[in-house]
Amino acid sequence: MKSSWRQVLRGFSARIALMGKYWAIFKINWEKSFEYRADFIGHLGMGIITFIVMFFIWKAVFSGRDNFNGYTFSSMMTYVLMTKFLHFTQRQNIGRQMAWEIKEGRMSLYLLKPTSYLKWWLSIFLADRSFEFFIRLGMIIIFFLLLPKIVVFSGLEQFVLFLSFLFFSLVINFLTNVFTASFAFWLTDVRLFRSAMFMIFNFFAGGLVPLDVMPPFLQKIGLALPFQYTTYFPIKLYLGQLEMWEAISGLITVLIWILGLFILMKFIWKRGLRRYEAVGQ
C-alpha cells in the first residue's frame, strides 16, 4: 500500500517538474518578445494605417446613408478596429516555424528531450499571444478614449464577454497552426499552402468585412466554418448584435469545433510522425 502511494507521489512530482519546464519556456519567450519591439511596433503601425484607409472607404460607403446591412458608421468602424485587435488570433507564425523545423529535420532535437514537442510550442504560442494581447488591449483602450464618436464602447459587461471568448479563439488558432505545419511531413514546402490557409482563415473569419455583409452563399460558408469564432462572432457579441440563444448556441458550437479540430490535428500529427525521416540537418 505504501509503495503504491509512493509511486503516485513520484508520478505527481514528475508531472510538476515537467510543468515547470513548460513554465520556464513560457517565461523565456515572454522576455524574448521584448527584444523585437521595433518589429512589433511596425506591425501595429501597419494596423493603424489600415484602419485609417478603411475609415475613408467606409466613410464613402456611408455617404448619404445612416445604415448599411444593419451597421451604422460607428458600429462598422468599431468592427474594423476590433479586427485589428483580434489579428493575433489569426496569425500562422507558429505553424511557419514548426513547418520549417520539420522540413530541416530540426524537430529531432526536441524528440530527444523529455518534453512534448506540441506542449513546447504551446508554451511559446501562449507567451507570444499573451504579449500581443496586453499591447493590443492598451492600444484599443486608447482608441476608445480618443475616438468616442467613431469607436463604440458597448459597456464593460460586453467588453468582458468579448475578452472571455478570446480563449476559444486562441485554441482554434493554435490547432490550425499545428494543422498547417503537419503537412510539412508530406510536402517539401508548405509556404504556399500556409499562405492560402491564412487567406481563407482571414476571409471567412470576417477579418476583411463582416460575414453578414457578404453575399448569401459566402455567408453560409463562413458561418459553417470555425474561423468565424476568432473574429466575427466575438465582435458581434461585443456589439450586442446577438440574441442570448445565439450566444449560447455559438458557445456550444465552438466547443464542438474545438473538439473536432483537436481530434483531427492529433490524427494527422501522429500519421505525420510515422513519415518523419529527420532529413535536412
C-alpha positions in Angstrom: 0.0 0.0 0.0 2.8 2.4 0.9 4.7 1.6 -2.3 1.7 2.4 -4.3 1.3 5.8 -2.6 5.0 6.4 -3.2 4.5 5.7 -6.9 1.6 8.1 -7.0 3.6 10.8 -5.3 6.6 10.3 -7.6 4.4 10.5 -10.6 2.8 13.7 -9.3 6.2 15.2 -8.6 7.4 14.3 -12.1 4.4 16.0 -13.6 5.0 19.1 -11.5 8.7 19.1 -12.6 7.6 18.7 -16.3 5.1 21.6 -16.0 8.0 23.7 -14.5 9.9 23.1 -17.8 7.0 24.5 -19.8 6.6 27.4 -17.5 10.3 28.2 -18.0 9.8 28.0 -21.8 6.9 30.4 -21.4 8.9 32.9 -19.3 11.9 32.8 -21.7 9.8 33.5 -24.7 7.8 36.2 -22.9 11.1 38.0 -22.2 12.2 37.3 -25.8 9.1 39.2 -27.1 10.5 42.4 -25.7 13.7 42.1 -27.8 11.7 42.6 -31.1 9.9 45.8 -30.1 10.6 47.6 -33.4 9.2 44.7 -35.4 6.0 44.5 -33.3 5.6 48.3 -33.3 5.9 48.1 -37.1 3.0 45.6 -37.2 0.9 47.9 -35.0 1.8 50.8 -37.3 0.6 48.9 -40.3 -2.6 48.1 -38.5 -3.2 51.8 -37.7 -2.6 52.7 -41.4 -5.0 50.0 -42.5 -7.6 51.4 -40.0 -7.2 54.9 -41.5 -7.6 53.6 -45.0 -10.8 51.6 -44.0 -12.1 54.7 -42.3 -12.2 56.6 -45.6 -13.5 53.6 -47.6 -16.5 53.1 -45.2 -16.9 56.9 -45.0 -17.6 56.9 -48.7 -19.9 53.8 -48.4 -22.0 55.5 -45.7 -22.1 58.8 -47.6 -25.8 59.7 -47.8 -27.0 56.8 -45.7 -27.2 56.1 -41.9 -27.3 52.3 -42.2 -25.6 49.6 -44.2 -26.8 46.0 -43.7 -27.7 46.7 -40.0 -24.4 48.6 -39.3 -24.1 52.3 -38.5 -20.8 54.0 -39.4 -19.7 53.9 -35.8 -20.5 50.2 -35.3 -18.8 49.4 -38.6 -15.6 51.3 -37.6 -15.8 49.5 -34.2 -15.9 46.2 -36.1 -12.9 47.3 -38.2 -10.9 48.3 -35.1 -11.7 45.0 -33.3 -10.5 43.0 -36.3 -7.1 44.8 -35.9 -7.2 43.9 -32.2 -8.0 40.3 -33.0 -5.4 39.9 -35.7 -3.2 37.9 -33.3 -5.9 35.2 -33.2 -5.3 34.5 -36.9 -1.6 34.6 -37.3 0.2 31.5 -38.6 3.7 32.3 -37.4 3.9 29.3 -35.0 2.9 27.0 -37.8 5.5 28.5 -40.1 8.3 27.9 -37.6 7.1 24.3 -36.9 6.9 23.5 -40.6 10.5 24.8 -41.1 11.8 22.6 -38.2 10.1 19.6 -39.7 11.5 20.3 -43.2 15.0 20.9 -41.9 15.0 17.9 -39.6 15.4 20.1 -36.5 12.4 18.5 -34.8 14.7 15.6 -33.9 16.4 17.9 -31.3 13.0 18.1 -29.4 12.1 14.5 -29.8 15.3 13.5 -27.9 14.3 15.7 -24.9 12.0 14.6 -22.1 9.3 17.0 -23.3 6.3 17.1 -25.6 7.0 18.9 -28.9 3.5 20.2 -29.1 3.4 21.3 -25.5 6.8 23.0 -26.1 5.3 25.0 -28.9 2.1 25.6 -27.0 4.2 27.3 -24.3 5.8 29.5 -26.9 2.5 30.2 -28.5 0.9 31.4 -25.2 3.9 33.6 -24.4 3.7 35.2 -27.9 0.0 35.7 -27.8 -0.1 37.0 -24.2 2.4 39.7 -25.0 0.4 40.8 -28.0 -2.8 40.7 -26.1 -1.7 43.2 -23.5 -0.1 45.6 -26.0 -3.2 45.5 -28.3 -5.5 45.9 -25.3 -3.7 49.1 -24.3 -4.0 50.3 -27.9 -7.7 49.6 -28.2 -8.4 51.4 -24.9 -6.6 54.5 -26.2 -8.8 54.4 -29.3 -11.9 54.2 -27.1 -10.7 57.3 -25.2 -9.6 59.3 -28.2 -12.3 58.5 -30.7 -15.6 58.1 -28.7 -17.7 59.3 -31.6 -16.2 56.9 -34.1 -15.5 53.8 -32.0 -18.3 52.5 -29.9 -17.7 51.3 -26.3 -20.6 48.9 -25.7 -20.1 48.7 -22.0 -17.9 46.9 -19.5 -20.1 43.7 -19.5 -20.0 43.3 -23.2 -16.2 44.0 -23.3 -15.5 41.4 -20.6 -17.7 38.9 -22.5 -15.7 39.7 -25.7 -12.4 39.2 -23.9 -13.5 35.9 -22.3 -14.3 34.5 -25.8 -10.7 35.1 -26.8 -9.7 31.8 -25.1 -11.6 29.8 -27.7 -10.2 32.0 -30.5 -6.7 31.2 -29.4 -7.4 27.5 -29.1 -8.6 27.4 -32.7 -5.6 29.5 -33.8 -3.1 27.1 -32.2 -4.9 24.0 -33.6 -4.9 25.5 -37.1 -1.2 26.4 -36.7 -0.3 22.8 -35.9 -2.7 21.5 -38.6 -0.9 23.5 -41.4 2.5 22.7 -40.0 1.8 19.0 -40.1 1.6 19.0 -43.9 5.4 19.5 -43.9 5.6 15.8 -43.2 4.3 15.2 -46.7 5.1 18.3 -48.7 8.6 19.7 -49.3 7.5 23.3 -48.9 4.2 24.3 -47.3 4.6 28.1 -47.7 2.0 28.2 -50.5 -0.4 26.0 -48.6 0.1 28.0 -45.4 -0.5 31.3 -47.2 -3.6 30.0 -48.9 -4.8 28.7 -45.5 -4.2 32.1 -43.9 -6.2 34.0 -46.6 -9.1 31.6 -46.3 -8.9 31.8 -42.5 -8.8 35.6 -42.5 -11.6 36.0 -45.1 -14.1 33.5 -43.5 -13.2 34.8 -40.0 -14.7 38.1 -41.1 -11.3 39.8 -40.9 -11.9 41.9 -44.1 -15.6 42.6 -43.8 -18.3 41.3 -41.5 -19.8 38.0 -42.7 -23.3 39.4 -42.7 -22.5 41.9 -45.4 -21.1 39.3 -47.8 -23.3 37.6 -50.5 -25.6 34.9 -49.0 -23.6 31.9 -50.4 -20.4 33.2 -48.8 -22.2 33.9 -45.6 -23.4 30.3 -45.4 -19.8 29.0 -45.9 -18.3 31.4 -43.4 -21.0 30.6 -40.7 -20.4 26.9 -41.2 -16.7 27.1 -40.6 -14.9 27.5 -37.2 -12.9 30.6 -38.3 -15.8 33.0 -37.6 -15.3 32.3 -33.8 -11.9 34.0 -33.9 -13.2 37.4 -35.2 -16.7 37.8 -36.4 -18.6 36.1 -33.6 -16.7 37.7 -30.7 -17.1 41.2 -32.3 -20.9 40.6 -32.8 -21.0 39.6 -29.1 -19.3 42.9 -28.2 -21.6 45.0 -30.3 -24.6 43.3 -28.7 -26.0 42.2 -32.0 -26.6 38.6 -30.9 -29.5 37.2 -29.0 -28.9 35.1 -25.9 -29.8 31.9 -27.7 -27.4 32.8 -30.5 -24.6 33.4 -28.0 -25.3 30.0 -26.2 -25.6 28.2 -29.5 -22.3 29.7 -30.7 -20.6 28.7 -27.4 -21.8 25.1 -27.8 -20.8 25.0 -31.5 -17.3 26.4 -30.9 -16.7 23.7 -28.2 -17.7 21.0 -30.7 -15.5 22.5 -33.3 -12.5 22.7 -30.9 -13.0 19.0 -30.0 -13.3 18.0 -33.7 -10.2 20.1 -34.7 -8.2 18.6 -31.8 -9.0 15.0 -32.8 -8.2 15.8 -36.5 -5.0 17.5 -35.6 -3.8 14.6 -33.3 -4.7 12.1 -36.1 -2.8 13.9 -38.8 0.1 14.7 -36.4 0.5 11.0 -35.5 0.4 9.9 -39.1 3.0 12.6 -39.9 5.4 11.4 -37.2 5.4 8.0 -38.8 6.7 9.6 -42.0 9.2 11.8 -40.3 12.7 11.0 -41.6 14.8 13.7 -39.9 16.3 14.8 -43.3 17.9 18.2 -43.6 20.3 18.9 -40.7 
